Structures are given as C-alpha cells and as structure tokens.
Amino acid sequence: MMAGIRQVISTLTNDGQEIMGPEVLLWHYPNNDIINGSLLTVESNHFCVLKSRGAILAVYETGQYPVQTPQKILFGSIQQAFYGGQSPWQYEAIYINRAKLVIKTSGLALSREMAEMAYDVDYYVHVATPDNAVALVQHMPYRGHMINTMEVNAYAGPVVEQAINQLIQVTPLERVNEKIHDLTQLVYSHLQQFLATYGISLDTVKVLVRPSDVRMKALISLKAFGLSELDAVRYYTAMIMAERGTVSAPNMAIGQPFNIGSVTPVMNTERFIAPPQGGMPPMPPQAPRPPAANQPWPPNPELPR
C-alpha cells in the first residue's frame, strides 16, 4: 500500500463484481491487511461486523468508516499479545447481507394412510437490525469465509420437516390440500421461532404438497371429478390402455365386456359353478386302454374269426 493511501475494505472484487450475491448471507473478508486507518465500505443492503482477536468491536451500517479500536467493545475482550510489530489478523470484517433472500427445501412426508407425500417449501428471510447481525455472527458457525443459503437450510430444513409431518400424518391423503393454509401457518410458526435464535427474520413461507407417486396423483385427480374409487381405478386403467393402443380401453372405462361383432369371447362361468337341473351329466365312455407289454389285444367280437 502506498504512503498516504489507506486500504479500502469492501465486498467488491478487483473487477467491480459484488461478492454478496442472492445466495450469500455472510461473507468474511479473507485477507489480513485490515489495520488502523483502513476504510470499511458498507453498501446499502449490508451490515459489517468488525472483530479484533475474537471480540466484536462495532457494527456498521451504510457508509464508509475508518478502522480504529473503540473505547467500548460490544462483546468480548481484547487480550494483548506481542508479535514483534503489527499482529496478523488484528481486525476482521464480516459482512452480513440484509436483503431479502429466498431459501428452498424439499422432502417427503407420510399421510394418515402411510402414503408418501412430497413437499416443496420456499421461505424468505433477512437480517433486520445490527443486533441481529451480531446474533448471526455469534450463533451460526461457518467454515471458510461465507455462509450461503444452503448452509442455513441445513439448520432449518429439519424444522420444516417436523412441522409438515406433524399435520400431514394425521390427515387423510385426499384432504391434505384442504389443510394447506393450516400447514403454512404451522411451518411459519416453527421456522420463525427457530431462526430468531440466529438473528434471522422470517418474512413469508410458501408450501406445496403433492403425492410422490404418479399413479396416486392421477387417481386423486380423477376422484376430484366426482368418480367413485372403483370408477377412478377403471378410468385410470382405461387411459393407460388407450396410450398403448388397446381397442378395449372404452370398455374398461364403462365396465362392460369387449365384443367383436356378435361374438363374445368371454365364456360364461356359471356352467362350471352351479350343476344343471336334473343332476350332473353322465360321464362320457372311456376309450379302451392299450394292453401291457407282451400281452395280446382282447378279441373284437364284431370281427370275423
């Protein structure tokens, strides 16, 4: 750094691109060149938490600020150490994204009949105040130099799963969509309480639940048209037969046998179940068995001797 020019710390790369994208919640400035007199640049949608040897010194909002040790430290204490001059990592800058971010999660739940239901949840979060930024730095650990939305969902995903299963497991399969409003409110309540520990505010939650099995989804759709369970199965089977080019698909839909002209290829089974009137028919005569080996055939009285 040239004499008379102070180091500027910001979230912009050397080519002017913003590091804090829509999937980044927290970013730790990766270099150890922050010293007294450096300038911290904070964008309008960011917070910046300044730390020194583990202690939180200050939280900055929009603007540009010179780095200096304040008289009153927010959290922690600074232990004096000697490194033969300027100590490495004397100051750390942690940027918090205060814009509204969207996080997606999905999974499986079981209905009252133990049928698999797939769910997709979108929830929108943001860090509202400087105190919330401090809570995030204190309570959510991170590896490397950032926390992205996928890592946040690693904490919040099990909470969403538990809330969804709590309601779906006591709800019949065909009535799950009727409970979507109650399900959304339940997920919101559980998720809001959980994220508040990390200083994250929850804005809105969107929940979508559907049968994970394609066949079950089609049967429920047919039943929604007013068909009975048996009719829904017949119509679903008829649609599959029609897709495969089976000419008897309409007969399956209406539950009637398939006829070719006036011929009915289906045999009546009553003759094999109930005996006819007058008793059982006489057994047909059996053909004579051939003689055993080395024995002559019996003489036929009709042939001349």
Steps between C-alpha positions, in 0.01 A plus 500: 500500500641842401571759769208735557248258345283305741391144427131481395311191616179417311298216353604582144756297309786659307286508185206661683275194546293464815592199715181513709265340249143379561624170645755647748384591851839564663847570355825524694763730346775246419816714530697605808583850377244692708687739730430821686398762248359255241167604352201267531249548218148374580236484226137598554384137529780381733615508860866475596612349831854596603690255721840508663657184646156345546331803659221680315596868486219664302223454243487737202213582267509679164804726454880505519678486834866515613609197701601581856468327835197648677504589865205271572498147359162338422579139591811328631834640605829561319800315635829682436758300313840574354603399151806724461295767329156504332317179592340292221120492496483798730163587348236292322212634291187284471234619256134403552248507215192689620306453174211254479628155401299197389583150628354181355458163665320179407437154638250221563223461756249222572123544502265329744482202263885490490503625141806702398444872445770722348525860621678812374542801729629846408568736790629857485738631767705810581717646778314808622710683761863538613417293808377222273828518306693451824276203594570338162877538543484364855268202454542363145843345436650497153783325319715699264395857436122493447158368593269436205130420492563125466687501831217691666258239369717226656391647835140590410409203276433252786273757667291526181484121469381459858229766463366348176492144635324619814190589297516268199535181705153555649335614174343269236678504166216658302453780756860619521444789259208618712747545787757699300421826682534337841816328383654830385421667833648209693823505299523879538458483877764229551746654255468854633571391857802295389663763275458777758777334704743578218378856452318411176151642437246293309282686249275259311467125450359315198414130531409258220405137575425229244495118483844370416356204304381590150222238502364621831503858371299399191246305706441792734453730202238267352322470833486879519267490196241315709593143411486224755816315596412206273412728205822696549702178481313389186548836326868509593546147361308599186732798444805276524342250257418783256859626512615150402247476216272239658162514323310381809593812702147652478352175628729514802386857570131407505550158658353297211642192321664541162303349202620434146185518284246266660761268647581533865847356564422479871364158609227483760634336815164401650511159335815424695364629830134382530393149380215491241149398598447125513834418651847478357533387134618141444869451456603421137619141427871448533703363210659159554851506633777332302621161637809477705824387347511140367121461531265457198214735428158367616294345214244718329169311475391700196790379284480154327715236661 
